Amino acid sequence: MKLTVFVALVALSTGAELASRPALKLRGGAAAPAAAPSVVKPTGALKLKGGQAGGVDVGLLAAFAGWYLGNYYYTLNNKLALNAAGGATGFPVTIGFCQLLVGSMYALWLWIQPDCRPLPKVSVDDVMKVVPVAACAAGAHLASIFSMNLGAVSFSQIVKASEPAFAAAVGTALYSKKISKAKWLCLIPVIGGVCLASVKELDFSVWALLAACIANIFAAFRSNENKKLMDTPGLADRIGSVGNQFAISTLVGTAVCLPFWLATEASKFGTFVELFKTSGVLRSNVLTSGLYFYLYNELSTLTIKKTSATTQSVANTAKRVIVIVGVALALGESLEFMKMLGCGIGIGGVLLYSLAK
């Protein structure tokens, strides 16, 4: 039963991506005017705020479902893989690197298949411009894995919910961004909620906290570097689609991770391979978590492109609650009142920060 549900979830995520792909292919140009209404109409229908009837964008709904479920199952399977590999004394870098490899192979497979996804028309210089974004994304990925490996997944997710505080600090200090007073005030419940959740965390680890904070710093740099990247004239047209953008970032991020893996865990890769061969739990969860990681990130990027900032903020907040509570229940982690109160206050602050002007 579990395997059947698992395969169905992968199919749902993949189907959502395929359903939305025509919109991605049309991003770059004004050609194919006959297909344009099918792209514009569903998005408009989503933004209707009254009771007015309108078409339902099934592809977008599937993308949201794939994003939520993919994020949940990635987080759960990632923790199961880490535990099967030895936990704190295991292979977090190897597992993270393997997940990126799985995503890279999936991206290449989509390009190889005829009429599946057109190749981007990028130059070497364009690819080099992606390196900062990809490196920060890979750093955030590995740091998140370290955090989940060293402590409770729910605690790691609560700390990661405070990412806006790090984004605000990095943006104002290094990218000359201006943050309104209202947004700064919204960071008070974000930070306070994380502190409150930490006080009653039964599986608290300073190293898990530090790793989650490092992941937030990488994510803050990634966000700012991605904004600079997308402002490059003509780059979006040459990349061609959201799918291509994420595929290139994943491939470059995997290459960036290779030296770090070689310097840390490559020397004991033989031990990991033997464990991979003998442990079905490790084998299945490494492969599936890699696929889920790629799918949910691409689908979340798609929802950003097709919805308003407000819709995205509310959806992202709901997603965090589902992942934190769902994974904690699945793994038997503590859900004490004080911890969940801190979680609610922190995530509520994140929502207010996202909506504040």
N, C-alpha and C positions, 0 to 999 in steps of 0.2 A: 504493500500500500504506500509506504513512504517513498519508494523508488518511483512508483507511478505518479504520485503527486509531484515529485521532484522533476520528472521529465515533462510533465504538463506545464509546470512553471517556466521551465526553459523555453518550451514551445510558445508560451504566452508572450514572454519577453521578446523572442525572436520574431513572432508574428506582429507584435506592436511595431518593431523596427521596420519590418517589411511594409506594413500598412502605411507608415508615415514616410517611407523613402521617396515617393514621388514629389512630396513637398520639398525634400532636401535637394533633389536634383534640379528643381526649378529656381533655387536660390540665386544662382549666379547670373541669370540673364533674363532678357525680355522676350526670348524666343518662346515658342509654343504657347501663343496667347490663348488657344482653345482650352488648355489645361489650367489656366490661371484661376478661373472661378472655383475649381475644386480645392485650391489652396487657400484662397482668401475667405471664402464663405464660411467654412467650419470655424476658423479663428474668430471671425466676427460673431458667430453664433455663441461661442464660448464666453465672449465678453459682455453679452446682453445681461443687464442687471435687473430688468423688470420681469414680468411674467410673459413677455412676448415669446411666441413660439419660434423655433428656428431649427435648422438642421443640427444633427449631432455628429461631431467629429469622432468617429469610432477609433480612428488611428491615434488621435490624441489621448483618448480615454485609455486605450491599450498601452500607450507610452507611459502614462501615469501609473497604471497598474504594474507594468514591467519595472518601472523605477522603484516603486515601493517594495514590491515582492523581491526584486533582485537585490536591493539594498539589505533587506531583512535576511535573505538566505545567504548572501555573501558574508554578512557579519557572523551569522551562526556557523556556516561551514568553515569559515576562516578560523574561528576559535576551536572548532573540533579538529581541524588539521594541525593547529599549533599544539594542542594537547596530545594528539597522537604522535607528534614528532618529539615529544619530551618536555613540552612546556617551557619554563624559563631557561632550561639548559638545552633546549632543542635547536631548531634551525629557522628562526624567524626571517632572516635575510634570504635564505634559500627559498622559503615558501613564498615570500613576497616577490622575489625575482621570477619564480616559476609562474605565478599568477600573471605577471606582466607578459611572460612568454606565451602563455595561453591566449591572452588578449591579442598579442601581436600576430599569432598564427591565424586567429579568427579574422583579423583585419585583412591579412594577406589573402586568405581564402575568398573573402568577398570581392577583392580586386581581380582574382584569377577567374572567378566564375563569369561566364559570358552574360552580359546584360544585367548584372547584379549591382555593381557600383562602378562608375567610371573612374579611371585613374585621375588623380589631381595633376594639374599642369604647373607644377612648382619647380623652381630652380634650386640649385645647391644653396644659394644665398637665402632663399625663402626658408629652406629647411633649417639653416643655421639660426634664423630668427626665432624658430620654434623651440630651440634648445633651452632657453631660460624657463619658459613655461613648462616644458616637459620635465626638466630637471627638478623644478619645484613640486610638480605633481608627483613625481616618483619619490621625492624626499618625504612629502606628506603621507604617501602610501606606506612607505617603510616605517616611518615613525609611528603611524597609527597601529601598525601590526605589532611593533614593540610594546606599545601601551596596552593593547589587548592581550598580549602574551604575558605581561607582568602583573596584571590585575584583572578585576572584573570588567567584562565588556560594557556593562551598563554604566559603570563609573567612567570608563574611557569615553563613551559617547556623550555623557553629560559634560565632561571637560571640553570635548570637541565642539559642543554647542556654543561655547564661548568664543568661537572664531571671530565674530564681529569686533570684539574688543581688541584682538591682535591686528585685525585688518585696519581698524581705526588708528592704532598706534603706528603701524608700519606706513600707512598711507600718508599720515600727516608728517611723520618724521623724515621719510625718504622720497615720497612722491609728490610733495607739495599739495596734498589734498586738503580741502577744508571740510571739517565735520561740524554740523550745526550743534548748538547747545542742547537741543532736544535729544539728539542722538547720543551725545556724551552722557546725558542724564539717564538714558535707557540702559547704559552699560552698568549702572549701579546694581540693578537687580540681576543682571547677567552674572557679574562677578560674585555678588552676594549669594546667589543661588548655588553656584558651583562650590563655594566655600561651605555652605550649609550642607550640601550633599556629601562633601568630603569628610565632615566631622563625624557623621554616622556611618561611613563606609566601612563595612566589616573586613573587606579585602583590600584595604587601602595600601598603596605602595607609592612612595615618593618617586620612584623611578617610573612608574606607570603615569603619574601626574606629569613628570618632566617630559616624557616621551609624547604625551598628548599635547602639551604646550608647544613642543618643537613642531609637531604636525600642524598645529594652528599657525605657527609662524611661516612655515613653508606654504601653507594654503593662502595666507595673506599676500605673500610675494607672488604666488601663482596668479591670484586674482588681478593684481596690479600689472603684472607683466603681460597677462592675456589681453588686458585693455589696450596696452601699447601695441601689442601684436595686431589686434583687429583694426587698429587705426592706420596700419600700413596701407598706403594706396594700392588698390588692385589685388591685394593678397587674398581676400575672401573670394573673389572671382576665380583666381587661379587654383585655390583649394577646391572650390566647387560645391561643397556641402558640409553640413555639420558632422556627418559620418566620417568624411575624409579628414576633417580637422582633428577629430578625436583619434582616428587611426594613426595619423602622422605623429601626434603627440605621444601615443602609446609606444610606437616603434622607437622614437627618439628616447623616450623615458627608459625603455628597456636597455638601450645601448648605454645610457648614462649610468644605470644601475650595475652594469657588468663589472666595471673596475672595483666598485665597492664590494660586490659579492666576492670577487677574486681575492680581495684583501682581507676578508673576514671569514667566510665559511667555505670557500672553495677547497681548502685543504682537507676537509672532512666530508667532501661530497660523496665519496665512496660509501661511507656509513649511511648517509641519507638515501642513496640509491638502494642499498640492501633493505633498509626500513621501508622504502617506497614499494619494493617488490613484495614484501611479506605482509604489510599492513593494508588491508583493503580500506579501512577507515581513512588513513592518510591519503592513499591514492585517489579515492573518489572525491574527497573533500578538497584536495589541492586543485584538481582539474575543474570541478564544478565551481569552486569559489573564484577561480580565474575567469571563467566564462561569465559568471554573474557580475563580477567586478566591472568587466568591460561593458556588458549590456546595460547595467543600471546607470553607469556614468554617461554613456552615449544617449540613453533615453532621457536622462535628466537634462542634458544639454539641449535636446530637442524640445522639451517642454518649455525651457527658458526662451527659446527662439519663437515659440508659437503662442505664448501667453503674456499677460501683463506682469509687471514687477510685483504688484500686490498679490495676484493669484499665486505667483511663484513663492512668495514669502509665506503665505498661509499654508500652501502645500508642503513646503520644506519643514515648517514647524510641526505639522501633523505627522510627517514622515519620521521625524526624530522621536516623537512620542511612541509611535508604533514600534520602531526598532528597539528603543531602550526597554520598553515594557515587555515586548514580545520575546526578545532574546533573553532577558533576565528570567522570564518564566520558563523558557525552553531549557536553559542551562541551570536552573535552580539557584540563581543568584539572589542576594538579599534585596527585598523591596520594602524596607522599613519606612515608616511614615516620614521621618525626618529626611531621609534620602530622597524620597519621591516629592516631598514638599520643596526641597532645594532644586530638584529637577524641574518641577513646574514653574517655580519662580524664575529660574535661569532661562528656560525656553520661552516663557512669557516675555521676558526682557528682550530676547532675540527677536521675537515677533514685533514688539514695539519698536525696536531699533530699525527693523526692515521697513516698517510703515511710516516712521517719523520722517519729516521733511527737513 
